[in-house]
Amino acid sequence: MNNIKRECVNYLLGLMALFLLTISKITFAEINNNVK
């Protein structure tokens, strides 16, 4: 049972990391578009 819980936490952390990466990429793209 502990193993499953740990895998769920790792999965959620991975999703959050992907989400943050995507947001930062979009934000940087917006900033670059505004600078031009």
mmCIF file of the N, C-alpha and C atoms, coordinates in Angstrom:
data_MODEL
# 
_entry.id   MODEL 
# 
loop_
_atom_site.group_PDB 
_atom_site.id 
_atom_site.type_symbol 
_atom_site.label_atom_id 
_atom_site.label_alt_id 
_atom_site.label_comp_id 
_atom_site.label_asym_id 
_atom_site.label_entity_id 
_atom_site.label_seq_id 
_atom_site.pdbx_PDB_ins_code 
_atom_site.Cartn_x 
_atom_site.Cartn_y 
_atom_site.Cartn_z 
_atom_site.occupancy 
_atom_site.B_iso_or_equiv 
_atom_site.pdbx_formal_charge 
_atom_site.auth_seq_id 
_atom_site.auth_comp_id 
_atom_site.auth_asym_id 
_atom_site.auth_atom_id 
_atom_site.pdbx_PDB_model_num 
ATOM 1   N N  . MET A 1 1  ? 0.835 -1.204 0.000   1.00 0.00 ? 1  MET A N  1 
ATOM 2   C CA . MET A 1 1  ? 0.000 0.000  0.000   1.00 0.00 ? 1  MET A CA 1 
ATOM 3   C C  . MET A 1 1  ? 0.873 1.258  0.000   1.00 0.00 ? 1  MET A C  1 
ATOM 4   N N  . ASN A 1 2  ? 1.946 1.247  0.787   1.00 0.00 ? 2  ASN A N  1 
ATOM 5   C CA . ASN A 1 2  ? 2.836 2.410  0.809   1.00 0.00 ? 2  ASN A CA 1 
ATOM 6   C C  . ASN A 1 2  ? 3.452 2.652  -0.559  1.00 0.00 ? 2  ASN A C  1 
ATOM 7   N N  . ASN A 1 3  ? 3.797 1.563  -1.264  1.00 0.00 ? 3  ASN A N  1 
ATOM 8   C CA . ASN A 1 3  ? 4.407 1.688  -2.587  1.00 0.00 ? 3  ASN A CA 1 
ATOM 9   C C  . ASN A 1 3  ? 3.481 2.419  -3.542  1.00 0.00 ? 3  ASN A C  1 
ATOM 10  N N  . ILE A 1 4  ? 2.202 2.050  -3.525  1.00 0.00 ? 4  ILE A N  1 
ATOM 11  C CA . ILE A 1 4  ? 1.229 2.669  -4.424  1.00 0.00 ? 4  ILE A CA 1 
ATOM 12  C C  . ILE A 1 4  ? 1.114 4.163  -4.109  1.00 0.00 ? 4  ILE A C  1 
ATOM 13  N N  . LYS A 1 5  ? 1.087 4.486  -2.818  1.00 0.00 ? 5  LYS A N  1 
ATOM 14  C CA . LYS A 1 5  ? 0.957 5.892  -2.427  1.00 0.00 ? 5  LYS A CA 1 
ATOM 15  C C  . LYS A 1 5  ? 2.153 6.687  -2.945  1.00 0.00 ? 5  LYS A C  1 
ATOM 16  N N  . ARG A 1 6  ? 3.349 6.100  -2.817  1.00 0.00 ? 6  ARG A N  1 
ATOM 17  C CA . ARG A 1 6  ? 4.561 6.793  -3.265  1.00 0.00 ? 6  ARG A CA 1 
ATOM 18  C C  . ARG A 1 6  ? 4.511 7.016  -4.774  1.00 0.00 ? 6  ARG A C  1 
ATOM 19  N N  . GLU A 1 7  ? 4.042 6.016  -5.522  1.00 0.00 ? 7  GLU A N  1 
ATOM 20  C CA . GLU A 1 7  ? 3.971 6.170  -6.983  1.00 0.00 ? 7  GLU A CA 1 
ATOM 21  C C  . GLU A 1 7  ? 2.963 7.246  -7.355  1.00 0.00 ? 7  GLU A C  1 
ATOM 22  N N  . CYS A 1 8  ? 1.865 7.332  -6.620  1.00 0.00 ? 8  CYS A N  1 
ATOM 23  C CA . CYS A 1 8  ? 0.869 8.370  -6.895  1.00 0.00 ? 8  CYS A CA 1 
ATOM 24  C C  . CYS A 1 8  ? 1.472 9.746  -6.671  1.00 0.00 ? 8  CYS A C  1 
ATOM 25  N N  . VAL A 1 9  ? 2.232 9.888  -5.577  1.00 0.00 ? 9  VAL A N  1 
ATOM 26  C CA . VAL A 1 9  ? 2.856 11.181 -5.272  1.00 0.00 ? 9  VAL A CA 1 
ATOM 27  C C  . VAL A 1 9  ? 3.844 11.542 -6.368  1.00 0.00 ? 9  VAL A C  1 
ATOM 28  N N  . ASN A 1 10 ? 4.659 10.567 -6.801  1.00 0.00 ? 10 ASN A N  1 
ATOM 29  C CA . ASN A 1 10 ? 5.628 10.835 -7.874  1.00 0.00 ? 10 ASN A CA 1 
ATOM 30  C C  . ASN A 1 10 ? 4.907 11.258 -9.149  1.00 0.00 ? 10 ASN A C  1 
ATOM 31  N N  . TYR A 1 11 ? 3.789 10.593 -9.442  1.00 0.00 ? 11 TYR A N  1 
ATOM 32  C CA . TYR A 1 11 ? 3.018 10.906 -10.651 1.00 0.00 ? 11 TYR A CA 1 
ATOM 33  C C  . TYR A 1 11 ? 2.480 12.334 -10.578 1.00 0.00 ? 11 TYR A C  1 
ATOM 34  N N  . LEU A 1 12 ? 1.931 12.702 -9.417  1.00 0.00 ? 12 LEU A N  1 
ATOM 35  C CA . LEU A 1 12 ? 1.383 14.049 -9.249  1.00 0.00 ? 12 LEU A CA 1 
ATOM 36  C C  . LEU A 1 12 ? 2.490 15.093 -9.343  1.00 0.00 ? 12 LEU A C  1 
ATOM 37  N N  . LEU A 1 13 ? 3.649 14.800 -8.747  1.00 0.00 ? 13 LEU A N  1 
ATOM 38  C CA . LEU A 1 13 ? 4.761 15.749 -8.820  1.00 0.00 ? 13 LEU A CA 1 
ATOM 39  C C  . LEU A 1 13 ? 5.204 15.920 -10.262 1.00 0.00 ? 13 LEU A C  1 
ATOM 40  N N  . GLY A 1 14 ? 5.234 14.839 -11.022 1.00 0.00 ? 14 GLY A N  1 
ATOM 41  C CA . GLY A 1 14 ? 5.616 14.918 -12.430 1.00 0.00 ? 14 GLY A CA 1 
ATOM 42  C C  . GLY A 1 14 ? 4.627 15.769 -13.213 1.00 0.00 ? 14 GLY A C  1 
ATOM 43  N N  . LEU A 1 15 ? 3.343 15.581 -12.927 1.00 0.00 ? 15 LEU A N  1 
ATOM 44  C CA . LEU A 1 15 ? 2.321 16.374 -13.614 1.00 0.00 ? 15 LEU A CA 1 
ATOM 45  C C  . LEU A 1 15 ? 2.479 17.855 -13.281 1.00 0.00 ? 15 LEU A C  1 
ATOM 46  N N  . MET A 1 16 ? 2.722 18.153 -12.008 1.00 0.00 ? 16 MET A N  1 
ATOM 47  C CA . MET A 1 16 ? 2.888 19.546 -11.600 1.00 0.00 ? 16 MET A CA 1 
ATOM 48  C C  . MET A 1 16 ? 4.101 20.160 -12.276 1.00 0.00 ? 16 MET A C  1 
ATOM 49  N N  . ALA A 1 17 ? 5.187 19.389 -12.385 1.00 0.00 ? 17 ALA A N  1 
ATOM 50  C CA . ALA A 1 17 ? 6.405 19.890 -13.021 1.00 0.00 ? 17 ALA A CA 1 
ATOM 51  C C  . ALA A 1 17 ? 6.130 20.214 -14.494 1.00 0.00 ? 17 ALA A C  1 
ATOM 52  N N  . LEU A 1 18 ? 5.436 19.302 -15.179 1.00 0.00 ? 18 LEU A N  1 
ATOM 53  C CA . LEU A 1 18 ? 5.094 19.533 -16.589 1.00 0.00 ? 18 LEU A CA 1 
ATOM 54  C C  . LEU A 1 18 ? 4.223 20.778 -16.725 1.00 0.00 ? 18 LEU A C  1 
ATOM 55  N N  . PHE A 1 19 ? 3.252 20.901 -15.833 1.00 0.00 ? 19 PHE A N  1 
ATOM 56  C CA . PHE A 1 19 ? 2.332 22.034 -15.848 1.00 0.00 ? 19 PHE A CA 1 
ATOM 57  C C  . PHE A 1 19 ? 3.108 23.339 -15.684 1.00 0.00 ? 19 PHE A C  1 
ATOM 58  N N  . LEU A 1 20 ? 4.029 23.370 -14.698 1.00 0.00 ? 20 LEU A N  1 
ATOM 59  C CA . LEU A 1 20 ? 4.810 24.587 -14.460 1.00 0.00 ? 20 LEU A CA 1 
ATOM 60  C C  . LEU A 1 20 ? 5.710 24.890 -15.643 1.00 0.00 ? 20 LEU A C  1 
ATOM 61  N N  . LEU A 1 21 ? 6.300 23.857 -16.235 1.00 0.00 ? 21 LEU A N  1 
ATOM 62  C CA . LEU A 1 21 ? 7.167 24.069 -17.398 1.00 0.00 ? 21 LEU A CA 1 
ATOM 63  C C  . LEU A 1 21 ? 6.369 24.693 -18.539 1.00 0.00 ? 21 LEU A C  1 
ATOM 64  N N  . THR A 1 22 ? 5.181 24.157 -18.773 1.00 0.00 ? 22 THR A N  1 
ATOM 65  C CA . THR A 1 22 ? 4.342 24.674 -19.863 1.00 0.00 ? 22 THR A CA 1 
ATOM 66  C C  . THR A 1 22 ? 3.977 26.133 -19.600 1.00 0.00 ? 22 THR A C  1 
ATOM 67  N N  . ILE A 1 23 ? 3.598 26.441 -18.366 1.00 0.00 ? 23 ILE A N  1 
ATOM 68  C CA . ILE A 1 23 ? 3.213 27.819 -18.027 1.00 0.00 ? 23 ILE A CA 1 
ATOM 69  C C  . ILE A 1 23 ? 4.393 28.752 -18.233 1.00 0.00 ? 23 ILE A C  1 
ATOM 70  N N  . SER A 1 24 ? 5.595 28.347 -17.778 1.00 0.00 ? 24 SER A N  1 
ATOM 71  C CA . SER A 1 24 ? 6.756 29.223 -17.919 1.00 0.00 ? 24 SER A CA 1 
ATOM 72  C C  . SER A 1 24 ? 7.094 29.426 -19.395 1.00 0.00 ? 24 SER A C  1 
ATOM 73  N N  . LYS A 1 25 ? 6.962 28.369 -20.198 1.00 0.00 ? 25 LYS A N  1 
ATOM 74  C CA . LYS A 1 25 ? 7.234 28.501 -21.639 1.00 0.00 ? 25 LYS A CA 1 
ATOM 75  C C  . LYS A 1 25 ? 6.268 29.500 -22.267 1.00 0.00 ? 25 LYS A C  1 
ATOM 76  N N  . ILE A 1 26 ? 4.980 29.382 -21.929 1.00 0.00 ? 26 ILE A N  1 
ATOM 77  C CA . ILE A 1 26 ? 3.974 30.296 -22.489 1.00 0.00 ? 26 ILE A CA 1 
ATOM 78  C C  . ILE A 1 26 ? 4.267 31.726 -22.025 1.00 0.00 ? 26 ILE A C  1 
ATOM 79  N N  . THR A 1 27 ? 4.630 31.871 -20.748 1.00 0.00 ? 27 THR A N  1 
ATOM 80  C CA . THR A 1 27 ? 4.915 33.207 -20.215 1.00 0.00 ? 27 THR A CA 1 
ATOM 81  C C  . THR A 1 27 ? 6.093 33.830 -20.936 1.00 0.00 ? 27 THR A C  1 
ATOM 82  N N  . PHE A 1 28 ? 7.169 33.050 -21.129 1.00 0.00 ? 28 PHE A N  1 
ATOM 83  C CA . PHE A 1 28 ? 8.339 33.579 -21.824 1.00 0.00 ? 28 PHE A CA 1 
ATOM 84  C C  . PHE A 1 28 ? 7.982 33.957 -23.261 1.00 0.00 ? 28 PHE A C  1 
ATOM 85  N N  . ALA A 1 29 ? 7.153 33.160 -23.906 1.00 0.00 ? 29 ALA A N  1 
ATOM 86  C CA . ALA A 1 29 ? 6.745 33.462 -25.281 1.00 0.00 ? 29 ALA A CA 1 
ATOM 87  C C  . ALA A 1 29 ? 5.972 34.779 -25.305 1.00 0.00 ? 29 ALA A C  1 
ATOM 88  N N  . GLU A 1 30 ? 5.083 34.964 -24.329 1.00 0.00 ? 30 GLU A N  1 
ATOM 89  C CA . GLU A 1 30 ? 4.307 36.206 -24.268 1.00 0.00 ? 30 GLU A CA 1 
ATOM 90  C C  . GLU A 1 30 ? 5.235 37.399 -24.073 1.00 0.00 ? 30 GLU A C  1 
ATOM 91  N N  . ILE A 1 31 ? 6.206 37.264 -23.171 1.00 0.00 ? 31 ILE A N  1 
ATOM 92  C CA . ILE A 1 31 ? 7.143 38.367 -22.908 1.00 0.00 ? 31 ILE A CA 1 
ATOM 93  C C  . ILE A 1 31 ? 7.926 38.689 -24.176 1.00 0.00 ? 31 ILE A C  1 
ATOM 94  N N  . ASN A 1 32 ? 8.404 37.664 -24.866 1.00 0.00 ? 32 ASN A N  1 
ATOM 95  C CA . ASN A 1 32 ? 9.166 37.895 -26.100 1.00 0.00 ? 32 ASN A CA 1 
ATOM 96  C C  . ASN A 1 32 ? 8.303 38.591 -27.145 1.00 0.00 ? 32 ASN A C  1 
ATOM 97  N N  . ASN A 1 33 ? 7.028 38.213 -27.240 1.00 0.00 ? 33 ASN A N  1 
ATOM 98  C CA . ASN A 1 33 ? 6.138 38.848 -28.223 1.00 0.00 ? 33 ASN A CA 1 
ATOM 99  C C  . ASN A 1 33 ? 5.911 40.317 -27.865 1.00 0.00 ? 33 ASN A C  1 
ATOM 100 N N  . ASN A 1 34 ? 5.832 40.612 -26.576 1.00 0.00 ? 34 ASN A N  1 
ATOM 101 C CA . ASN A 1 34 ? 5.594 41.998 -26.157 1.00 0.00 ? 34 ASN A CA 1 
ATOM 102 C C  . ASN A 1 34 ? 6.823 42.860 -26.392 1.00 0.00 ? 34 ASN A C  1 
ATOM 103 N N  . VAL A 1 35 ? 8.012 42.279 -26.307 1.00 0.00 ? 35 VAL A N  1 
ATOM 104 C CA . VAL A 1 35 ? 9.242 43.056 -26.468 1.00 0.00 ? 35 VAL A CA 1 
ATOM 105 C C  . VAL A 1 35 ? 9.401 43.525 -27.908 1.00 0.00 ? 35 VAL A C  1 
ATOM 106 N N  . LYS A 1 36 ? 9.011 42.673 -28.871 1.00 0.00 ? 36 LYS A N  1 
ATOM 107 C CA . LYS A 1 36 ? 9.219 43.014 -30.288 1.00 0.00 ? 36 LYS A CA 1 
ATOM 108 C C  . LYS A 1 36 ? 8.451 44.258 -30.725 1.00 0.00 ? 36 LYS A C  1 
# 
